[in-house]
């Protein structure tokens, strides 16, 4: 995991479901990089994507709680 992964998870945990380009803009990331990281987080079950909208999963929430 990269620090940007934590930032993306934090974003979706606090902002709720949203689009990857929106998250990228708020975090100062290039959209294509953020999209790749969101896809990776989905593959590991920390985010899920439905119709291009991403949201954090229960596993993602648990990760954020145990990280601190």
N, C-alpha and C positions, 0 to 999 in steps of 0.2 A: 504494500500500500504506500502511496505517496501522500505527502501532506495535502496536496490538492484534493485527494479523495476524501479526506476528513472535511475539508472545506465544502465540498459538494454535498456530502451527507448532512453537515450542519445546515447548509442552505435549505435543503428540502425538508429537513426536520422543523426548521423555524418558519419557512415561508409556505410550506405545504406543496401540493402538486404543482408542477410547472414545466415549462419548456426548457430544454437545454440551452438554447441561445440566450434566454433570459438569465439563467443562472450564470452562464459564462460572462455576460455583461456586468452583472453585479459583483462578480469575483475577479474581474479583470483578466479573464482567460480567453485565448483564441477559441472560437466556437468548435473547430474541428478537434482540437485537443480535448476540450470539455466533453464533446460527444463520445470520443474514444474512452475516456475515463468513466462516463456514465454507463456505457455499454459493458465495460469491465465490471463495474459495481453491480450491474444487473446479472451478469454471468455468475457472480459470487453470492447472489441473493440479498444484497444490501439495498438495492434499489429495484423498482420494477417500472416497466414502461408499457403504456397503453395508448395507442394512437398518438405517438410522439410526446406524450405527457409523462413525466417521471415523478415518482414519489418514493419516499423511504419505506422500507419494509420493517416488520417487527424485528427481524434479525439486525437490520441497520440501526434501529433505535437501541437495541441491546448493545451493539458494538459501541455506539457513542457513549452509553452509560458506563460501560466497563473501561473505556479508554481513559476516563478522567480519574 
